[in-house]
Amino acid sequence: MLAQLPFFCKKVEKGDFLNILKKQNFEGNVYIKLCGDSMEIYKKAWILIFLAVFSVPIACERAKNHLEIAQGLMNEEKPDDAFNEYTKAINDNVNFAEAYYGRGCIYLSREKLEEAVSDFRKAIDIKPSYIDAHKKLAETFTKIGAPDDEFQKRFKAIENDPDNPLNYVELGVFYHKLLKEIDAIDQYKKALELDPKNPFIMFNLGVGFLDMGMYEDAEKMFSEATGINPDYDNAHYNHAIALHKQGKVDEAIKSLNKTLEVNPKYSNAYVVFGLISLTEKKLEEALAHYNKALEINQENLDARYQRAIVFGLQKRYDDALAENMAVLAKNPKYTNAAYNIAVIYHRMDRLDKAMEWYDKITKKIDPLYEDAYYNRAQLYSMKGDHSKAYSDYISYSYITKWRTGKDPAVVYKQDEIKEMFQQAIPTLKGQTTDQEIELKSK
């Protein structure tokens, strides 16, 4: 069932109408003097103005009716008729995001992927915080990037050679890249049943567990992989990540040292060392680790990003901004770096710049980045615009619910939003990156 969401049409008040008439009367008088026959033209002007003013809300009401009919038809499993009603709604109100979304869903179900992308993008352009539209757009891109023949090629390989574990690994990697971790894990498990001592299969299964937050299972897989292949640096590193995620810091440090023993140039190991020091508020020690990571690999964006966090905590704001800008120059979709730029401006009381960056995140970089909405709501509240603050908080709540399944604190009225944002300036966002999956043979 498609959710019915609110739509917005401007209501024309009586006073507005009179003002329009007054304005038109002045312009009409000029026209009358030039052309003569003033009374007839004036009457026509009144009629045209009347139609123009009142046709907008009428069209919006028609659009609403078409949307309701379309949703009813979808519930009755009549997508063809629903499609026509969504189109009629769009014709009546070209800024009706819900109508584009509904029609996009039908296009998607019909495998008309380019048309679906167009409609979902239009819905998002009209309403940037439209979560369902973002999700459907992502689903559509997944289908575009993974056509049936790509799946069939991998299924066919398994069908032709069901005893080859690498065929299952390859399908698992394909699922993994599409962010279908559960399906990927199933394929890795099948591969491992066929080749129980393959450390590379264990590694990929461990990464799948990491991505699903199953840290104990991930720890076990990486431990077994390194037991079979003690020189497997990526497995040692991810073993450290799994331990660190569980709060087993001392054991994580041992695995990081083992990683560097196997591969002294493993830059990311120093990133995690830095994160451990940062957690213990040892800022200079953390900085030394990040500098070491960058000495090994100048392209390590995570190290540069984490170093910016240290600069921010040390109130070296110009350095922090420069580091985050450098990260974004290499990867414009590195959302946490953009978010921390906004937070730094926020802390510096450069609120217009902070607002500019929160806008960039919510409108362009990652419209589902909930903390940007929350912080922007704080800025709106500080400006006295509690209506927009409330709207942003609702967006934050919806996204949080979608991500976690849990509701944040409930706010029922716009006035209540004021009390929420009178306390802390937002904190910087931290991050560690897990090792990517691999496709290797013995």
C-alpha positions as CSV (number, residue, x, y, z in Angstrom):
1,M,0.0,0.0,0.0
2,L,1.3,3.4,-0.9
3,A,1.3,5.9,2.0
4,Q,-0.8,9.0,1.5
5,L,1.3,12.0,2.3
6,P,0.3,15.6,2.7
7,F,0.3,17.9,-0.3
8,F,0.5,21.7,-0.3
9,C,-1.6,24.1,-2.3
10,K,-1.7,27.9,-1.7
11,K,-4.9,29.2,-0.2
12,V,-6.0,32.5,-1.7
13,E,-7.5,34.8,0.9
14,K,-10.1,37.4,0.2
15,G,-7.6,40.2,0.9
16,D,-5.1,38.8,-1.6
17,F,-7.8,38.7,-4.2
18,L,-8.7,42.3,-3.7
19,N,-5.0,43.3,-3.8
20,I,-4.6,41.5,-7.1
21,L,-7.7,43.3,-8.4
22,K,-6.4,46.6,-7.4
23,K,-3.1,46.0,-9.1
24,Q,-4.8,44.7,-12.2
25,N,-7.2,47.7,-12.1
26,F,-4.2,50.1,-12.3
27,E,-2.6,48.2,-15.1
28,G,-6.0,47.8,-16.8
29,N,-6.6,51.5,-16.7
30,V,-3.4,52.1,-18.6
31,Y,-4.4,49.6,-21.2
32,I,-7.9,51.1,-21.4
33,K,-6.6,54.6,-22.0
34,L,-4.5,53.3,-24.9
35,C,-7.1,51.1,-26.5
36,G,-10.5,52.6,-25.6
37,D,-13.6,50.5,-25.0
38,S,-12.6,50.5,-21.4
39,M,-15.6,48.9,-19.8
40,E,-15.6,45.8,-22.0
41,I,-11.9,45.2,-21.4
42,Y,-12.2,45.8,-17.7
43,K,-15.0,43.2,-17.5
44,K,-12.8,40.7,-19.3
45,A,-9.9,41.5,-17.0
46,W,-12.1,40.7,-14.0
47,I,-13.1,37.4,-15.5
48,L,-9.6,36.4,-16.4
49,I,-8.3,37.4,-12.9
50,F,-11.1,35.4,-11.3
51,L,-10.3,32.3,-13.3
52,A,-6.6,32.6,-12.7
53,V,-6.9,33.1,-8.9
54,F,-9.3,30.4,-8.2
55,S,-8.1,27.8,-10.8
56,V,-4.9,27.0,-8.7
57,P,-6.7,25.7,-5.6
58,I,-9.2,23.9,-7.8
59,A,-6.4,22.2,-9.7
60,C,-4.7,21.2,-6.4
61,E,-8.0,19.7,-5.2
62,R,-8.4,17.7,-8.4
63,A,-4.8,16.5,-8.0
64,K,-5.6,15.3,-4.5
65,N,-8.6,13.5,-5.7
66,H,-6.7,11.8,-8.5
67,L,-4.0,10.7,-5.9
68,E,-6.6,9.2,-3.6
69,I,-8.2,7.3,-6.5
70,A,-4.8,6.1,-7.7
71,Q,-4.0,4.8,-4.2
72,G,-7.3,3.0,-4.0
73,L,-6.7,1.4,-7.4
74,M,-3.3,0.2,-6.2
75,N,-4.9,-1.4,-3.2
76,E,-7.3,-3.1,-5.6
77,E,-4.3,-4.3,-7.7
78,K,-5.2,-2.2,-10.7
79,P,-1.9,-0.6,-11.6
80,D,-2.9,0.4,-15.2
81,D,-5.8,2.5,-14.0
82,A,-3.7,3.8,-11.1
83,F,-1.0,4.9,-13.5
84,N,-3.5,7.1,-15.4
85,E,-4.8,8.7,-12.2
86,Y,-1.2,9.5,-11.1
87,T,-0.6,11.1,-14.5
88,K,-3.8,13.2,-14.2
89,A,-2.6,14.3,-10.7
90,I,0.7,15.4,-12.1
91,N,-1.0,17.3,-15.0
92,D,-3.1,19.2,-12.4
93,N,-0.2,19.9,-10.1
94,V,3.3,19.6,-11.5
95,N,4.8,20.0,-8.0
96,F,2.9,17.0,-6.5
97,A,5.8,14.8,-5.2
98,E,3.6,11.9,-4.1
99,A,2.1,11.6,-7.5
100,Y,5.5,11.3,-9.1
101,Y,6.5,8.7,-6.5
102,G,3.4,6.6,-7.1
103,R,3.8,6.6,-10.8
104,G,7.6,5.9,-10.4
105,C,6.6,2.8,-8.4
106,I,4.5,1.5,-11.2
107,Y,7.3,2.2,-13.7
108,L,9.7,0.2,-11.5
109,S,7.3,-2.7,-11.3
110,R,7.1,-2.7,-15.1
111,E,10.9,-2.7,-15.3
112,K,10.8,0.8,-17.0
113,L,13.8,1.8,-15.0
114,E,14.8,5.0,-16.8
115,E,11.2,6.4,-16.4
116,A,11.2,5.3,-12.8
117,V,14.5,7.1,-12.1
118,S,13.0,10.3,-13.7
119,D,9.9,10.2,-11.5
120,F,11.7,9.4,-8.3
121,R,14.2,12.2,-9.0
122,K,11.4,14.6,-9.6
123,A,9.7,13.7,-6.3
124,I,13.0,14.2,-4.5
125,D,13.6,17.5,-6.2
126,I,10.2,18.7,-5.0
127,K,10.6,17.2,-1.5
128,P,14.3,16.6,-0.7
129,S,13.5,14.7,2.6
130,Y,11.2,12.2,0.9
131,I,12.7,9.1,2.4
132,D,10.6,6.5,0.4
133,A,11.5,8.2,-2.9
134,H,15.2,8.0,-2.0
135,K,14.8,4.3,-1.1
136,K,13.0,3.5,-4.4
137,L,15.6,5.5,-6.4
138,A,18.4,3.5,-4.8
139,E,16.5,0.2,-5.5
140,T,16.0,1.3,-9.2
141,F,19.7,2.1,-9.5
142,T,20.5,-1.3,-8.1
143,K,18.4,-2.9,-10.8
144,I,20.0,-0.7,-13.5
145,G,23.5,-1.7,-12.3
146,A,22.6,-5.3,-12.0
147,P,20.5,-6.5,-14.9
148,D,19.1,-10.0,-15.0
149,D,21.8,-11.2,-17.3
150,E,24.5,-10.4,-14.7
151,F,22.7,-12.6,-12.2
152,Q,22.0,-15.2,-14.7
153,K,25.6,-15.4,-15.7
154,R,26.6,-16.2,-12.2
155,F,23.7,-18.6,-11.6
156,K,24.6,-20.4,-14.8
157,A,28.2,-20.8,-13.6
158,I,26.9,-22.5,-10.4
159,E,24.5,-24.7,-12.5
160,N,27.3,-25.8,-14.8
161,D,29.8,-26.4,-11.9
162,P,28.0,-26.7,-8.6
163,D,31.0,-28.1,-6.8
164,N,33.2,-25.1,-7.5
165,P,33.2,-22.9,-4.4
166,L,34.5,-19.9,-6.2
167,N,31.3,-19.7,-8.2
168,Y,29.4,-19.2,-5.0
169,V,32.0,-16.7,-3.8
170,E,31.6,-14.7,-7.0
171,L,27.8,-14.5,-6.6
172,G,28.3,-13.6,-3.0
173,V,30.7,-10.7,-3.9
174,F,28.1,-9.6,-6.5
175,Y,25.4,-9.5,-3.8
176,H,27.7,-7.8,-1.4
177,K,28.4,-5.0,-3.8
178,L,24.7,-4.5,-4.2
179,L,24.5,-4.2,-0.4
180,K,22.5,-7.4,-0.1
181,E,24.6,-8.7,2.8
182,I,22.2,-11.5,3.9
183,D,22.2,-13.0,0.4
184,A,26.0,-12.6,0.2
185,I,26.5,-14.4,3.5
186,D,24.4,-17.3,2.3
187,Q,26.6,-17.7,-0.8
188,Y,29.8,-17.5,1.2
189,K,28.5,-20.2,3.6
190,K,27.8,-22.5,0.6
191,A,31.3,-21.9,-0.7
192,L,32.8,-22.6,2.7
193,E,30.9,-25.9,2.9
194,L,32.6,-27.0,-0.3
195,D,36.0,-25.7,0.7
196,P,36.2,-25.5,4.6
197,K,39.8,-24.5,4.8
198,N,39.9,-21.6,2.3
199,P,40.9,-18.4,4.2
200,F,39.7,-16.1,1.5
201,I,36.2,-17.5,1.7
202,M,36.4,-17.1,5.5
203,F,37.5,-13.5,5.0
204,N,34.6,-12.6,2.8
205,L,32.1,-14.3,5.2
206,G,33.7,-12.3,8.0
207,V,33.2,-9.1,6.2
208,G,29.6,-10.0,5.6
209,F,29.2,-10.6,9.4
210,L,30.9,-7.2,10.1
211,D,28.6,-5.4,7.8
212,M,25.6,-7.0,9.6
213,G,26.9,-6.1,13.0
214,M,27.6,-9.7,13.9
215,Y,30.9,-9.0,15.5
216,E,31.5,-12.2,17.4
217,D,30.9,-14.3,14.2
218,A,33.2,-11.9,12.3
219,E,35.9,-12.3,15.0
220,K,35.7,-16.1,14.7
221,M,35.9,-16.1,10.9
222,F,38.9,-13.8,10.8
223,S,40.6,-15.8,13.5
224,E,40.2,-19.0,11.5
225,A,41.4,-17.3,8.4
226,T,44.6,-16.1,10.0
227,G,45.1,-19.5,11.6
228,I,45.2,-21.0,8.2
229,N,47.2,-18.2,6.6
230,P,49.2,-16.3,9.2
231,D,50.5,-13.8,6.6
232,Y,47.0,-12.7,5.6
233,D,47.3,-9.0,6.6
234,N,43.7,-8.0,5.7
235,A,42.3,-10.8,7.9
236,H,44.5,-9.6,10.9
237,Y,43.3,-6.1,10.4
238,N,39.6,-7.0,10.2
239,H,40.1,-9.3,13.2
240,A,41.2,-6.1,15.0
241,I,38.1,-4.2,13.8
242,A,35.8,-7.0,15.0
243,L,37.5,-7.0,18.4
244,H,37.4,-3.2,18.6
245,K,33.7,-3.2,17.8
246,Q,33.1,-5.4,20.8
247,G,35.2,-3.2,23.1
248,K,38.1,-5.6,23.3
249,V,40.7,-2.9,23.0
250,D,43.7,-4.8,24.3
251,E,43.1,-7.8,22.0
252,A,42.4,-5.4,19.1
253,I,45.8,-3.7,19.6
254,K,47.5,-7.2,19.4
255,S,45.8,-7.9,16.1
256,L,46.8,-4.4,14.8
257,N,50.4,-5.1,15.8
258,K,50.2,-8.5,14.0
259,T,48.9,-6.7,10.9
260,L,51.9,-4.4,10.9
261,E,54.3,-7.3,11.6
262,V,53.0,-9.0,8.4
263,N,52.8,-5.7,6.5
264,P,54.6,-2.7,7.9
265,K,53.0,-0.4,5.2
266,Y,49.4,-1.2,6.3
267,S,48.2,2.4,6.6
268,N,44.8,1.7,8.0
269,A,46.2,0.0,11.0
270,Y,47.5,3.4,12.2
271,V,44.1,4.9,11.6
272,V,42.6,2.4,14.1
273,F,45.4,3.0,16.5
274,G,44.6,6.7,16.2
275,L,40.9,6.0,16.9
276,I,41.8,4.1,20.1
277,S,44.0,7.0,21.3
278,L,41.2,9.5,20.4
279,T,38.7,7.5,22.4
280,E,41.1,7.8,25.4
281,K,41.3,11.6,24.7
282,K,45.0,11.3,23.9
283,L,44.9,13.8,21.1
284,E,48.6,14.2,20.3
285,E,49.1,10.5,20.3
286,A,46.1,10.1,18.0
287,L,47.5,12.8,15.7
288,A,50.9,11.0,15.6
289,H,49.1,7.8,14.4
290,Y,47.2,9.6,11.7
291,N,50.3,11.3,10.5
292,K,52.0,8.0,10.3
293,A,49.1,6.6,8.3
294,L,49.4,9.5,5.8
295,E,53.2,9.1,5.7
296,I,52.6,5.6,4.4
297,N,49.7,6.5,2.1
298,Q,48.9,10.1,1.3
299,E,45.6,9.0,-0.3
300,N,44.3,7.6,2.9
301,L,41.1,9.7,3.2
302,D,40.1,8.1,6.5
303,A,43.4,9.1,8.1
304,R,43.0,12.7,6.8
305,Y,39.4,12.8,8.0
306,Q,40.2,11.5,11.5
307,R,43.1,14.0,11.7
308,A,40.6,16.7,11.0
309,I,38.6,15.5,14.0
310,V,41.7,16.0,16.2
311,F,42.2,19.5,14.8
312,G,38.6,20.3,15.6
313,L,38.8,19.0,19.2
314,Q,42.0,21.2,19.6
315,K,40.0,24.2,18.2
316,R,42.4,24.4,15.3
317,Y,39.3,25.1,13.2
318,D,41.1,26.4,10.1
319,D,43.2,23.3,9.9
320,A,40.2,21.1,10.5
321,L,38.2,22.8,7.7
322,A,41.2,22.5,5.3
323,E,41.5,18.8,6.0
324,N,37.8,18.1,5.5
325,M,37.8,20.1,2.3
326,A,40.8,18.0,1.0
327,V,38.8,14.9,1.7
328,L,35.8,16.2,-0.2
329,A,38.0,17.2,-3.1
330,K,39.0,13.5,-3.5
331,N,35.6,12.1,-2.6
332,P,32.6,14.5,-2.8
333,K,30.3,11.9,-1.3
334,Y,32.3,11.6,1.9
335,T,29.3,12.7,3.9
336,N,30.9,12.8,7.4
337,A,33.6,15.2,6.2
338,A,30.9,17.6,4.9
339,Y,28.9,17.2,8.1
340,N,32.0,18.0,10.2
341,I,32.6,21.2,8.1
342,A,29.1,22.2,9.1
343,V,29.7,21.4,12.7
344,I,32.9,23.4,12.8
345,Y,31.2,26.4,11.4
346,H,28.4,25.8,13.9
347,R,31.0,25.8,16.7
348,M,32.6,29.0,15.4
349,D,29.2,30.7,15.4
350,R,29.4,31.2,11.7
351,L,25.8,30.0,11.5
352,D,25.1,31.1,7.9
353,K,28.0,28.9,6.7
354,A,26.9,26.1,8.9
355,M,23.4,26.3,7.4
356,E,24.9,26.3,3.9
357,W,26.7,23.0,4.6
358,Y,23.7,21.4,6.3
359,D,21.7,22.3,3.2
360,K,24.3,20.8,0.9
361,I,24.1,17.5,2.8
362,T,20.3,17.3,3.0
363,K,19.8,18.4,-0.6
364,K,22.7,17.0,-2.5
365,I,25.2,14.8,-0.7
366,D,23.1,12.5,1.4
367,P,19.4,13.5,2.0
368,L,19.0,10.6,4.5
369,Y,21.8,12.0,6.9
370,E,19.6,12.4,9.9
371,D,22.0,14.4,12.1
372,A,22.2,17.2,9.5
373,Y,18.4,17.7,9.9
374,Y,18.7,17.7,13.6
375,N,21.5,20.3,13.7
376,R,19.8,22.5,11.1
377,A,16.6,22.4,13.2
378,Q,18.7,23.8,16.0
379,L,19.8,26.7,13.8
380,Y,16.3,27.4,12.7
381,S,15.2,27.4,16.4
382,M,18.0,29.9,17.2
383,K,16.7,32.1,14.4
384,G,13.1,31.9,15.8
385,D,11.8,29.9,12.9
386,H,10.2,27.1,14.9
387,S,8.1,26.0,12.1
388,K,11.1,25.0,10.0
389,A,12.8,23.6,13.1
390,Y,9.9,21.4,13.7
391,S,9.8,20.2,10.1
392,D,13.5,19.3,10.2
393,Y,13.0,17.5,13.5
394,I,10.2,15.4,12.0
395,S,12.5,14.5,9.0
396,Y,15.2,13.5,11.6
397,S,12.6,11.4,13.4
398,Y,11.4,9.6,10.3
399,I,15.0,8.8,9.2
400,T,16.0,7.7,12.6
401,K,13.0,5.4,12.8
402,W,13.8,4.0,9.4
403,R,17.5,3.3,10.2
404,T,17.2,2.0,13.8
405,G,13.5,0.9,14.1
406,K,13.4,3.2,17.2
407,D,11.5,6.4,17.8
408,P,13.5,9.4,19.0
409,A,12.0,11.8,21.7
410,V,8.5,12.7,20.8
411,V,7.7,16.4,20.1
412,Y,4.0,17.2,19.5
413,K,4.0,20.9,19.0
414,Q,6.2,23.4,17.3
415,D,6.7,25.4,20.5
416,E,8.2,22.4,22.2
417,I,11.1,22.4,19.8
418,K,12.5,25.5,21.4
419,E,13.5,23.7,24.6
420,M,15.2,20.9,22.8
421,F,17.9,23.1,21.2
422,Q,19.0,25.3,24.0
423,Q,21.8,23.0,25.1
424,A,24.8,21.4,23.4
425,I,26.6,22.5,20.2
426,P,26.8,19.3,18.0
427,T,29.7,17.0,18.2
428,L,32.0,15.9,15.4
429,K,31.2,12.7,13.6
430,G,33.8,9.9,13.8
431,Q,34.2,6.9,11.6
432,T,36.3,3.8,10.9
433,T,36.2,1.9,7.7
434,D,36.2,-1.9,7.5
435,Q,38.3,-3.7,4.9
436,E,36.5,-4.4,1.6
437,I,35.6,-7.9,0.4
438,E,38.0,-9.8,-1.8
439,L,37.7,-12.4,-4.5
440,K,40.7,-14.6,-4.5
441,S,41.5,-18.2,-5.1
442,K,43.7,-20.3,-2.9
